[in-house]
Amino acid sequence: MNKSAETSEKKGAVLPIKTSIQDSIKDLLKNGIDHCVFDAVMIPLRVPAGDSFSYVLIKNKSLLNDAFPLPPTMSVQGAKAVSSVTRLGNRNMKIAAVMRPCEIRATIELTKLDQTDLENIILISMDCPGTMPILDMVNEPEKTMTLFNDATKSWDDTQMRPVCQICDKSSMVAGDLHIGTLGTDKKSFFIIPNSTKGKDILEKLKLPLTDSIDSWNKKVKENSEKKLKKRQEVHSDLKNKIGDLTNLLDIFSQCINCHNCMRVCPICSCRLCYFDSNKVKHSSEEYLQRAKDKGSIRILPDTTLFHMGRMMHMSLSCVSCGSCEDACPMSIPVAQIFSMVADETQRLFDYVAGRCLEEPLPLRTYKEDELHEVEDVHG
């Protein structure tokens, strides 16, 4: 898989859009099952209540009629679904996993952390306009569906979550195949291979590569540059707003220690988090002693320590998917803060989380000539 926000592959197949892009993608997946290119598809389905979506594993192609290749919300981060399916091995079932770019990038990071097995997984991504807040879908499902469908046509992100509005990697090609809708005539879409596995699939489906995907590359570059500029401005404003540790502590003071952000995060994959262990469960006597030593304590304690610890643990692999902020019952801008910190830490190592499977995790490799800026400050 290529080390680039834009694919270095200059060709892609072109397919017509019949009734809608989502239906056309489902037809492509059905074709894949018919030609035994894969045995099953992992894809979101709308739950019976209609107010959410869940990843399901489909072998019967007729069930794909009810699937949503690009749902309006991210109820479950796709990387967690892939991890749950492959953690104990894939066996011989070939699975096509249809996800957003940030979900695929998180899947790649989990693979580097030995939490997934991609041998028989085909990662299929698509251009993503963002996702709507989960509560919008819960409170007004039909209105949310309509707004999202309109947004996918106009590429208007004003209704999307804050972290999606500043995502400069919403068309990043990191998996095996990418479905490109930007830069097309609205009557067709590109299928762009990004690996040998992806090219083999197009050959088996008898989908010839076109001469060029320049129109897609041009539009993606334009969109990414616009989002990156906005991202830098938002992060700069956020940094000024936080200002110092006191303000950061004030923001996290609203935390009720539910750990929802950790549980939905695809990168937080420890079997037992330190902050869920007995080491942070105190007796009443210990609470009283700590209160006596400090003058007073907050119950539950250590909420800020939890966020700081989690931030240090996973910021190098954070893909800014926004799942943490969606899950926060106190509306703390967790994803925006983590996204800002992740950009800083990843920039130090010239690393982009999930950019390339072959790119090693920075803290698992040693380079003699690096981090001189840290030496200059502290040396």
N, C-alpha and C positions, 0 to 999 in steps of 0.2 A: 504494500500500500504506500502511496506516494507521500513524501514529506513536503506537502504544499497545501495552502488553503484553496488553491485552484488546482484542478487536475492537470498533470502534464500530458495526459492522453488527449490528443487533438481530434479524436473522432468519437462519434457516438451514433447509436441507432436512432431513428426517428419513427415514432408511432402516431397515428392520427387519434384525436380525441373524438369519441363518438357522441356520447350524451354528456359526460362530465369527466374531468381528470380522474376523480376517485373511481368511477366505474371503469375507466380505461386501465387504470392500475390493477384493479381486481381482475379484469380480463387477462392481463399479462400474467398474473399469478396463477389463474386457472390454467392457462396455457403451459405454465411451468410444471404444474402437477400432471397435466395430460401427457407431457413429454418426459415425465419421470426425471426432470431436472432437480426437483426436490420432492420430498415425501410429505412435507407438512409446511404450513405457514403460521408463523407467530405474528399476530396482528391484533390491534385493538377492536373490541366489539362494544357496542353500547349496552349497558346493563338494562334489565327489564324495567327498572324504575324510570329509566330515561334521563337520569340526572348525572351520569358518570360513565366512564369507560374502563374496560379491563382487558388486559392482554389474554388471548386464548390461543391454543395450539389447534389448528384446523387441518384435518386430513381430507375431509369431504369437501370438494370444491364448491358444492352448492351452498355451503354455509358462508362462503366468502361474500355472498350477496349482501349480507348484513354487516360486513366488516367496514371499518373506517381507517383507511391507510393513513389519513392525516386528521385525527380527531381535534376538536377545538380546545381540549384541555389535556393535561398530562397527569392523569390520576395516579398512574404508576410509572416510574421511570423505567424505560424499556430495558436498561442494562441490568436492573434487578431481576427482571423476568428472564432474561437470557441466562443470568447466573443461576437462578433457581432450576432452570431446565438442564444446564450443562455441568453444574458443579460436580456431579458424580460421574461425569463422562457422557459423551454423546451416543455411544454405541454406533449403530449403523444408519440411524435416521438422519437424512439431510433436511435441514430446516431453513427456510427463508424467513429472516426476521426483518420486518418492515418497521422502521423507526425514524425519528427525527435525527438530524446530524448530531445534536448534543447527546442523544441517547447512545448513538453508535460510538461517539468519542468516549463516553463513559464505559461502554462495553470493552473498548480497546484498553483503557486504563485498568479495568478489572482483570483483563487477560494478563497484563503485565504483573498484576498482583496475585496471579494464580487462582483467581476466583471464577474464571470461565474457561471453557474449552471451545475454540472456534473451528476445530478441524472440519466439522460437518455443518457449520453455520454459514449461511450466505447473508451478509449484511447489506440491506437495501435501504438507502436513505433518499430524501427528496428535499427540494427547496422548501424552506419553512418560513412562513410569515410571522411565526410566534405562536404563543398559546394564550388563551383567555384565563383569567383567574378562576380557580375551581369553584369558589363561592358563586360566581356569576352563573355557572352551569347548574349548580344546586338550586339556586333561588329562581332563575328564569331560564330553564333549559332550551325552550324553543327560540326565545329571543337571542340567546347566546349562539345557538346553531346558525341562525340567520345572519347575525353580525359577523361570525367567523367565515361563513361562506362568501359574504360580500368582501371581506378582507383578503381572502385568497385570490379573488379576482382582481382587486385593485392594488394589492400589496400594501394596504394601509395598516400600520401597526398601532394606531392611536388607542385601540381598544385592548391591546395586548398587555401582558404583565410588564412592569417597569424593566425587569432584567431582559425581557425579549425585545423591548424597544431599543436596546443598546447592544444587541447581539450582532457582531460583525462576522460571525462564522455560521450564519443560518443556511448557507449553501455549501459548506465545507464538505469536500469529498474525502471520506476516510474509510468507507466500507468497500464492498466488492462492486456494487452497482449504485449509481445515483440517478434519480429521476429529476431532470431539469425542466422547469416550467418557465423560468425567466428567459427573456430574449427570444421567445417563440412567437408564432403568429396567432396564438390562442386556439389554433385548430390542431395543434400537434404538440408533442413533448419529446425531449431527448432522453435516451437511456445511455448513461455514460459508464463504461467499464473502468475499474480502478485497480484491478488485480487480474492475475491469470485465471482465477476462479470466475471472475465476472465476464471475461472475454469468452471463456468456454461456454458459459450459459447462453450468451447471445448467439454463439455458433450453433448450439444445440437447438435453439429456438428459431434458427434460420433468420436472424435479424441482422442484415448487413450494416456495416458501419458507414455513415455518411462522410462526406469529404471534410466537414469542419463543424465545430461547435463554437466558432468564434463569437456568434451573436450571444450565446449563453455566457461565455467567458467575459465578454464586454459588460453585460448587464450585471453579472455577479460582482465584478470588480467595482463597478460604479456603486452598487448597493453596499458592498462591504466598506468602501472608503467613506461613504456617507455615515454608516453606522459607527465606524471606528471613531470618526471625529466627534460624534455625539457621545459615544462611550467615554472618550477622554474628558469631555466637558463635564459629564455627569459624575465621573469618578473624582475629578478635581473639585467639584462643588461638594461632593460627599466628604472628601478628605478635609475640606475647610469647615464643614459643618461639624464633623467629629472633633477636629482640631487637636485634641489631646486625650490622654487616658481618662480624664475626668468625664468628658462628654461621652466617650465610648462606654464607660461604666454606667452612665445615666441611661443610654439607649438599652443596654442589656439588663438594666434594673427592672424592666417590665417582664423579663423572662420568668415563667412559672415552673421552670425545670421539668417540663413534660417530655423533653428529648424527642419530640416529633421530628424536628429538623434532622436529627441524626438517623432516625429510623427510615425516613424516606430517601435519604442521601444514598446514591448508588456507590459512592466511593467509600463510605463508612462501612467496612465489611468485617470488622473484628467480630469474632464469635461472642466475646464478652467485652463490652466497653468498660474501661476503668470506672467511668462515672455511673455505671449500673452495678458495680461490684460491691461487695461488703465493705471494702475499704473506705467508701464514702457514706456508709450507713452508720450513723452515730447513735449512741445511747443517750438518754436524757441527761445523765451525769456529764457526758462529754459536751453536750450542748451548753449546759450550765457553766462548765469550766471555760469553754471558749467565750461565752458571753462575759464572764468575769474578767478574762484576760483582755478582751477588746473593748469592754464597756457595754457592748450590745452586739447581737448578731441577727442576721436575717434568716428566717426559716422559710423555705429550704435554703441552705447555704450554697456557696460555691457555684452559683449560676454563671458568673462571668468567667470563672476558671474553666468551666465546661466549654464555653464557646471559644476561649483562647486555645485550649488544648485541642479541640476539634479542628480549629483553623490551622494550627501548626501541623496537625496530623495529615490533613488532606488537601491543603491549598495547592500543592504542586500538581494534583490530579483533578482539581475542580474544573468542570466544564461549563459552569454558569447556567445550569439547566433550570434553576429557579424552584426546584421541588421543595427545598427547605422553607422558602418564604411562603409558598402556597400552604404548607402544613402548619405554619405558626398560628396558634389561636390568638396571639397577642398582636399580630400584624407588625412584628419587628422586621425591618428591612434586611433580614439575614442574608438573602441571596445577593443583594446589592453590595453589602459590606464584604462578604466572602469573595464576590467577583472582583472587587477592587483589590483586595489583598492577593488573590490568586494571580491577577495580572502582574502585580509587582514581583511576586516570588518566581513565577514562571519566566518573566523577562530576565531575571538574574542568570538563569541557566540557558537562555535562548531556547526555551522549551514551550511547546503548546500541547496541553493535555489532549490525548486522543488523536493527534495529528497523524501518527504513523505507528503501526504495530512494531516495527523494527527499531524504533527510536527508544533507547533504554531510559528507565526512570532515573532522573538526575542523582538521587541519593543512593542509587545502587551502583553507580559508577564513580570512578575517581579520575579526575583530570588534573594534571600537575599545574597547568597554566589556566587558572580560572579564579573568579571572585576577587580580583585585585582591587575593585572598588571598595570591598569590605575592609581590605587591608589598609587602604588609604585613609579610611575613616577611623579605624580602631588600631592601626599598627603603631 
